[in-house]
Amino acid sequence: MTELYSESALSHVAAPQNLSVGLREITGRGMIDLRGLASDRKFMTAAKGVLGIDLPKKHRTTASWGDSKVLWLSIDQWLILCPHARVAELLAKLRNALAGIHALAVDVSDMRAVIRLEGGGCREILMKGCSLDLLNGEYVPGTVRRMRFAEIAALLHVVEADVFDIYIFRSYAHYAWEFLLVTAREPAKVKLFGKQKL
């Protein structure tokens, strides 16, 4: 009998070398897509009762509790991040609490790959593939933003000043990885004129 197993999108790629920043895949991250009306007090209260934290209402922000985070995606959509082992339990609690409320909670853990960039120069490398001005001071830790990256749909999460997670649909993971391997090479490093305020 065949047994089911989980494999990350980039499990077979070679470790990057000669890069100007750190580059790796984040594995073991569970993701729950939560939808509902922020104006619905019952929905917001039920979600908080399960998560232990208010869903962020301000655009492009995140909220954290323990080893989990909630990313604001739109006025009626959030992405809940937690250890993969907790997804089933958390999802069951959410569905139970949201019963009878106009809402949706779905496990999307296998939908996306997560690539992390770490170190000075990450912002410049990311700007090679997107139209965002990541040096203008708006992109502080905790910021989340949908974007086009190397012509594909992606989600950017500023984890720390020099740590960024890119969420990409799994089918584009290898393409995005190869793009970053080229643009993050030491010889391709961008040197800015003058010190930038972040």
MARMAR-526517 format. One record per residue (C-alpha): residue number from 1; x, y, z. Coordinates in steps of 0.25 Angstrom, whole numbers, plus 5000, padded with zeros to 4 digits. Last residue first. Layout:
! MARMAR-526517
NUM|X|Y|Z
...
This chain:
! MARMAR-526517
198|5060|5209|5022
197|5068|5222|5020
196|5078|5220|5008
195|5093|5223|5009
194|5099|5229|4997
193|5100|5223|4983
192|5095|5209|4983
191|5103|5197|4979
190|5095|5186|4973
189|5101|5172|4974
188|5101|5164|4961
187|5116|5159|4963
186|5111|5153|4977
185|5100|5146|4971
184|5086|5150|4976
183|5080|5153|4962
182|5084|5139|4957
181|5080|5130|4968
180|5068|5139|4971
179|5062|5136|4957
178|5065|5121|4958
177|5057|5121|4971
176|5046|5128|4965
175|5045|5118|4953
174|5046|5106|4963
173|5035|5111|4971
172|5025|5115|4960
171|5016|5102|4962
170|5016|5104|4977
169|5010|5118|4976
168|5019|5128|4982
167|5021|5134|4996
166|5033|5142|4997
165|5039|5144|5011
164|5048|5155|5015
163|5059|5157|5025
162|5068|5170|5025
161|5059|5179|5033
160|5051|5168|5039
159|5040|5159|5034
158|5036|5167|5023
157|5026|5159|5016
156|5024|5159|5001
155|5013|5151|4993
154|5015|5147|4979
153|5008|5147|4966
152|5018|5144|4954
151|5025|5154|4945
150|5038|5153|4952
149|5031|5157|4965
148|5017|5164|4963
147|5013|5168|4977
146|5004|5166|4989
145|5009|5173|5001
144|5012|5169|5016
143|5018|5179|5025
142|5022|5173|5039
141|5036|5179|5039
140|5036|5192|5031
139|5033|5194|5016
138|5029|5209|5016
137|5044|5214|5018
136|5046|5218|5003
135|5056|5207|5000
134|5046|5196|4996
133|5042|5204|4984
132|5032|5193|4978
131|5033|5190|4963
130|5037|5176|4965
129|5048|5166|4960
128|5061|5174|4962
127|5055|5181|4974
126|5056|5168|4981
125|5071|5168|4980
124|5072|5183|4984
123|5063|5180|4997
122|5072|5168|5000
121|5085|5176|5000
120|5088|5173|5014
119|5084|5159|5019
118|5074|5149|5018
117|5065|5145|5007
116|5054|5134|5010
115|5046|5126|5000
114|5032|5121|5003
113|5025|5111|4994
112|5010|5112|4992
111|4998|5104|4991
110|5002|5092|5000
109|4998|5099|5013
108|4985|5104|5007
107|4976|5099|5018
106|4962|5106|5017
105|4954|5115|5026
104|4942|5122|5020
103|4932|5132|5026
102|4918|5136|5027
101|4915|5132|5041
100|4906|5120|5044
99|4918|5111|5048
98|4930|5121|5050
97|4934|5115|5064
96|4934|5101|5059
95|4941|5104|5046
94|4952|5112|5054
93|4954|5100|5064
92|4955|5090|5052
91|4965|5099|5045
90|4974|5100|5057
89|4974|5085|5060
88|4977|5082|5045
87|4987|5093|5044
86|4995|5090|5057
85|5006|5080|5050
84|5009|5090|5039
83|5014|5100|5049
82|5006|5113|5048
81|5003|5124|5038
80|4988|5130|5036
79|4986|5137|5023
78|4975|5148|5024
77|4964|5152|5015
76|4952|5161|5015
75|4958|5175|5014
74|4970|5169|5007
73|4983|5161|5010
72|4985|5164|5025
71|4996|5154|5030
70|4993|5146|5043
69|5004|5140|5050
68|5007|5128|5059
67|5019|5123|5068
66|5013|5131|5080
65|5004|5141|5075
64|5006|5151|5064
63|4998|5161|5056
62|5002|5166|5042
61|5000|5178|5033
60|4998|5182|5019
59|4984|5189|5021
58|4980|5192|5035
57|4969|5182|5040
56|4978|5172|5047
55|4971|5160|5052
54|4970|5162|5067
53|4978|5151|5075
52|4975|5139|5083
51|4974|5131|5070
50|4961|5123|5074
49|4953|5134|5081
48|4959|5145|5072
47|4953|5138|5060
46|4939|5137|5067
45|4940|5151|5071
44|4943|5156|5057
43|4932|5148|5051
42|4922|5152|5061
41|4926|5167|5060
40|4924|5166|5045
39|4931|5179|5039
38|4943|5171|5036
37|4935|5162|5027
36|4940|5148|5025
35|4951|5140|5019
34|4962|5132|5025
33|4973|5124|5017
32|4980|5115|5026
31|4995|5113|5024
30|5004|5103|5031
29|5019|5105|5030
28|5028|5092|5031
27|5038|5097|5020
26|5044|5111|5018
25|5053|5110|5006
24|5066|5117|5006
23|5075|5129|5001
22|5085|5136|5009
21|5090|5149|5002
20|5102|5153|4993
19|5102|5139|4987
18|5114|5130|4983
17|5107|5117|4986
16|5092|5113|4987
15|5089|5099|4992
14|5084|5090|4981
13|5069|5088|4978
12|5062|5075|4981
11|5053|5079|4993
10|5049|5092|4986
9|5034|5090|4985
8|5034|5083|4999
7|5030|5068|5000
6|5019|5062|5008
5|5016|5048|5009
4|5005|5038|5006
3|5007|5023|5008
2|5005|5014|4996
1|5000|5000|5000
